[in-house]
Amino acid sequence: MKHRLAFIALATVLCCGLLGCSSSKTRDLMGESVSSTYKVKERGVFPYQGEVLRYTARHVKTRAELADAELRVEYAKKTDESREMIRIVAEGKSKPLISFIANIDDRAEVYIDASTWESIYSYKYLNENARERDFHVWFWPHDMRAEVERSYKGNTVKRETYLPQNTMDSVAWVYWIRSEAMEMGKQYTSHTFDGWTINHITLNVAKTEEVWTPLGFYPCHKIEIYRERKDTVPPLGALSGVYVDPETMVDVERYRLGTAWLATDEKRTPVRLSIHTALGEFDLLLKEVTELAK
């Protein structure tokens, strides 16, 4: 059963972001950053607002369905300081029959800047067979760091993590990848932070093929996913407010994580994610695409 739990946690990191729990705790979202030379890049209108994607997690050989997952994007809203933010929510819940042996009830949310798409704040609550954890993460891209509060079994641990430039929350990462114009044979790399681990993700665009879903066939880019886990050393200091990337160290060497299929449509819809385990192949398969009411 550990393999099934690991699959769901792993799959949601890649396809729906790291699942966690919703919260209205958004303290210090608009806090001031110290001086730096970081240059904000305006990326324009976030094209995924209102999108709702639903998936089924299943054991491929037996077709047994284990869980349902949902990824939805709310419309931009202005804060009290007239800054526009967008909330993205990911949820995962085991099927009723499966919950007796593998109870998964997770939810996550991340707030991003509507114009730069930068991660601002995320909250995740993971409940897997009554093993409950939650993470608060505040991102400070100008300082290339994040502040984390992690709670487990009544204990709260606080830590500060320095991040490579352009590191994003795992949920927000899905949309950055979808915004890339994928080209056959090319490789794409990026850094994500799931609240505890810095991940260096490499994507290899292998080929184009059609993928069946309950919605019909989707022409897709087949993408091989590799992961390398990293740690960082805090910079020695800033001169005149100039911040540099922290030194990175490899914690876990690069390994093949799975395969994803992104549709070749304009929005590059995530259609399928496949993971191979000792119990066989598991995947997340797209089953529904809808929109939120404005």
Secondary structure, DSSP 8 states (H G I E B T S, - for coil): -HHHHHHHHHHHHHTS-S--------TTTT--------------S-TTTTEEEEEEEEETTTTEEEEEEEEEE---EE-TTS-EEEEEEEEEEE-TTGGGTS-BEEEEEEEEETTT--EEEEEEEEEETTEEEEEEEEEETTTTEEEEEEEETTEEEEEEEE--TT-EEHHHHHHHHHTS---TT-EEEEEEE-SS-EEEEEEEEEEEEEEEETTEEEEEEEEEEEEEEEEEE--S--BTTB----EEEEEEEEEEEEEEEEESSTT--EEEEEEEETTEEEEEEEEEEEE---
